[in-house]
Amino acid sequence: MDFELSDDHRLLQRTVRDFALKEVAPVAEELDRHKRFPYEIVSKLGELGLMGIPFPEEYGGGGGDTLAYALAVEELTRVDSSVAITLCAHTSLGTQPIYLFGNEEQKREWLPELCSGRRLGAFGLTEPEAGSDAGNTRTRAVRENGSWVINGAKQFITNAGTEISGVVTITARTGDDEISNFIVPNGTPGYEQGEPYRKMGWNASDTRPLTFTDCRVPEKNMLGPRGAGFKQFLHILDIGRIGVAAMGVGLAQGALDQALAYAKERKAFGQPISKFQAIQGKLADMSTEIEAGRMLVYKAARLKDRGENFTLTAAQAKLKTGRLAVRCAEEAVQIHGGYGYIEEYPVCRFYRDAKILTIGEGTDEVQQMVIARALGA
């Protein structure tokens, strides 16, 4: 059992940490305030090879592993969640299905553009009547004259409506008891992206509904075998939970960073508030819980990288760190006092960004179901 990161992992961790502090931190508040998508930052992430970390170099990826990807996500979220979820959704949800289930032609067509960050990928699963009950997909695809004609709607989809969005992989019913996945490029007639949602947090990321009205794609755009879509997206969600769990750790750590720095500067009754036991208790608890959550995330990543079953650990990590992010953000705001309620302070943004981590990529209640089933309950 080795708790130490390799030299390569530490180098990546430092690289992303430096990038986040120098490139993201100075503009994060402005991006959030104006709800502006971070095109310049995404471009730089692509130049650094961070938009395709866990994919083979032959397809333009970074040739890294899941742990490397989790480290990058953690370090970005430590500074800003909008940038982190853009990379996270692009990698785990947008690019991963094509890499795992695509044929060689599909991989050669899409992966180089996605891994470079020149194009963003999205994953269309959630629908108005198919959220936690993801198998209740109502979007339909009918085979017609060598094509699939798609009709339906998706909601809460990340990365689908930017100027650099390239493709969305969607689930659709191809029979009464059959779900398949399809690659739908941006610009396909009949595929439209709705207006962005007004959100509590993640304001600089792209989230919007999608509609498909007689949207016609070639037969070759089916991803994997017909009828394999349900099994495919369950596996994708397992992988995605590692990334979202890494976001939980990163946000919690960022909240602690801000709270500790503020507590050492803010004086009350003649001394820094960090000297008071009430504040020390909060900081100590945050630090301890973050370290425990981090170990769960790293374990899930290592299990996946070793080819072992990681479903249980990924769900545990996601459940633990989502709740942890909410609690640490709240404590950080409390330590800041009135300043924590002011938008110029990062903890205010962290507080708004944290809640979605207990909802997205499977609610806490879904994680509890996954965990209980894995335990044999």
N, C-alpha and C positions, 0 to 999 in steps of 0.2 A: 504494500500500500504506500503510494508515493503522493505526498501532498504538495510537492514542489513543482512549479512550472518549468518546462524546458527552457533553454536559452532562446530558442526561436519564439516560443510563446511569450516570453518576457520582452523580447525585442518588439514584437507586434503590439503588446500591451502598452509599452512606452510610446511607440509611434502613434497609436490611436489616441492615447492620453494627451500627448503634445498637440496633435492636430485639433482635438476637441477644445483644448484650452486656448489655442492661438487663433483658430479659424471659426469655431462655432460659438464659444462663450461670448465674444464681443458683439455678436449680432443676434443672439438667441431671443432676447427680449423684444427687439424690434421686429423680427420675423413673426413672433407670436402676436404682437400688438397689431400688426398690419395683415395678419393671416396670409403671409406671403410664402409661397413654396420656395425652398432653398436650392434653386437651380445651381448657383455657383458652388455651393458646398457639395452637392451631389456630383458635379463634374470633377471636383478635386478628389472626392472619395474614389471615383472611377480611375483617376490618374494614379492613385496610390494602390490600386488593385484590390480595394476593399469591397467592391460591389459584387464580387464573385469568389469570395474567399474559399468556400468549401468545394469548389468544382475543379475538375482536372484542367491542367494547363493546355491540353490539346484543344479544349473548347474555349480558351481564352480566360479560364478561371485562375485562381491563385494557387491551386494545388494544396490548400490547407485542409485542416480537419474541423470537426464540429466545435472542439474546444477553442480553437483559434477564432472561429466565428463568434462564439459566445463572449469571448474576451473583448472583441471589437464592439459588439453590441453594448456590453456593460459599460465600457469606457465612454461611448458616445452618450448613453443615457445619463451618465453621471453629470453631464452638462446640459443636454437638451433631448427631450423625448421625441419631438417631432422629427428631428434628423434621424434619430435611432430607429423609429418605426418605419421610416421611409426605406432605410437599408434593410431592416428586419423583414418587412412584408415582401419587399422585392426579392430577397434571397430565399427565405423559407417558403413563401407562398407563391411568388411569381415565377421564379426560376426553377425551384426544386422539382415541381411536377414534370416539367419538360425534360429535365435531366434524368429523373428516375424512371419515367414511363414513356418518354418519347422514343421514336425510332431514330436511326442514324440521320436520316434526312431532316427530321424536325430539329434534332440537336444541332446539326451543322447550320441550319437556317437561323436559329434563334439564340443559341447560347453565347456566341461571340459578342453579339450586340448587347445582350443582357449582362454578361459578366463584366463588360467594359464600362457599364453604366451609361452608355450612349442611349439606351432604351430601358425603360422601366417595365417590370412585369407585375401583373396583378392576378388575384385568385378570386373568382366569383362563386362563392358557396352560399352565403347567407341570403335569404329571401324574406319577404314580409311574413310568410307563414312557415319558414324553415330556418330557425336560428339554432337554439339548443337541439331541437328536433331536426337535425340536418337532413335526415333521410326523407323528410316530407317535401322534397323538392317538387315544385310545380312547373318550373321551366321545362319545355318540351322541345325535342328535336325529332323531326320526321324526315325520313330518307325520301328523296325525290330527285329523279333524273341525275344521279351521280353526285348529288349534294345532300347536305343536311340543312333543313330549314328550321331555324330556332325561333321560338316565341316564349317570352317570359320576362321576368324582372329580377334583379339582384339589388341588395342594399348593403350599406356600410362597407363599401369596397374601397380599399386603399390603393393608391398609385395608378388608377385607371384613367384619370382625366387631366393629366399634366401635358405640357407641350412635348415631353419626351417619352410619354407612355407608348409602349409598343404593342403589348399583347395582354389579353386576359384569358386565363384558363377557367372555364365554367363547367358546372355540373348541370346535366339536363336529363330528363327522362326520355329514354329511347324505347320504352315499353312500359306496360303497367307495373311490373315489378323489376324494372331495370333502369339503372342510372349509369350514364357514361360521361366522360369528360371530353371537352372540345377546346381547341385553340382558336381564339377569335382575335385576329389582328385589329388594332385601332384603324379606323377608316373603312371598315367593312360596312357596306350599305345595310341599313336596318339595325345597326348597333349604335346606340346613342348613350352618352354620359350625361346624367342630370347635373343640376347645380350642386355645388359643394354644400355639405351640411354646416349649419351653425353649431359648433361644438363647445363643450365645457373646456376641453383641453386639446392637446395635439393640434393646435391651431395652424401651425405652419406645414402640416402634412395634408395630403389630398385624400379626402374621403367623400364619396358621393354614391347615389344610386345609379344603376345601369338598366337600360331597357333593350329588349331584342324583339323587333317586329319584322317577321318574315326575313330574318337575317340568314343569309345563305352562305355556307362555308363548304369547301370541297370535302369529299369523303376522307381524303388524306389528313384532314385536320382533327380527326378523332384521335384522342391521346390514349394509347394502349388499347387493349381489347374492348370490344363492345360489352357493356354490362359490368365492367370492372371499376366503374367510377366510385361506388360507395367505399369499397375496400381501399382504393387509392387515396381518397380524401381523408379517411381516418388515419392513414399512415402519415400524410402530409401534416395533419393537425398534431400528431405526436411530435414530429420534428419541430413544428412551429412553436410548440410549448417550451422547448429549450430556449429559443430566442426570446420569447416573451418573458420567461423566467429570468433570463439574463438582464432584461430591461428592468424587472423588479428590483434586482440586486443593485443595478446601476443607479436607479432613481433613489433608492434608500441610502446608498453610499453618498450620493450627491447631496441629499438632504442633511446627512450627518456632517459632511464637509462644511456646508454653509452654517449649520447650527454651531459647530465647534468654533469656527472662525469668529462668528458674531459673539458668542459667549465669552471669548477671550478678550474681545475689544469693548464690549458693552459694560459700563460700570454702574453699580448701584450700591448705595450705602458704603461708598468709599473703596470698593474693590470690584474686579471683574466678576460678572455673574457666574463664570465658570468655577469660581471658588465655592459657590454655594452647593450644599449637598443635594438639594432638590434638582438642580440643573445637572450635576454630576451623575445622579441616578438615571436621568433620561439619556444622557450621552452614553453611559456604560451599557444600558439595556439595548440601545440602538446598535452599538458596535457589536455586541455579542450576538444578537439576532441576525445581523447582516452576515457575519462570518458563518453562521450555521446555514443560512440560505445560500450563500455562495458555494459552500461545499456540496449542497444538493444539486445545484446547477452544474457544477463541474463534474460531479459523478454521472449525471444524466448524459452529458456530452461525451464523457469517456466511455460509457457503456455503448453508446451509439457508434463511436469510433472503433470499438472492439468488435462490432457486429453482434452484440448481445441485446437482449430485450430491454428496452429502456422506457416502455410505456408507463409503468408504475412510477418510476423515479421522475420522469418528466412531468407527470401530473402532480406529484408531490411537490416538486420544485416550483411549478407554476402556482399552485395553491398557496404555498408558503410565502413566496416572494411577492405575489400580488398584494396580499394582506399586509405584508411587511412594508411595502412601499407606501401604502395608505397611512399606516401607523407612523412611520418615520417622517413622512411629509407633515403630518399633523403635529408631531412633537417639535419639528423644526420651526413651524409657524409659531407654536406656543413659546418656544425659547426666544424667538424674535419679538414677541409681544406685538404691539401695534404695527411695527414695521413689517411683520410677516404678512400683513393684510394689504400691503402696498405692492403694486405690480412691478415697481422697479427692483424689488428684491426677488432673486431666483426662487426662493422657497414658495412664494405665492404661485408661481407657474408650476412648480413641482406638485403643489397641493392639488391643483386642477388636473394635472396630467396623470396623477397616480390612480384615480378611481377606475379608469378604464382597464387597468391591469387585473382587476377582479371580474371583468366582464368579457373582454375580447379574448379570442382564441379559446373559447370555452369558459363559461361562467364558473365561479367557485363551486356552485352546486353540481355542475357537470364534472368538474375535477373530482369531487367527492364520490360521485357515481363510478367514475373510471377507477379510482383508487380502491373503492370497496369491492368492485368486481374483480380487480387484479388480486385482491386478498382472498377471493373465494367466498365473499359474503353473499 
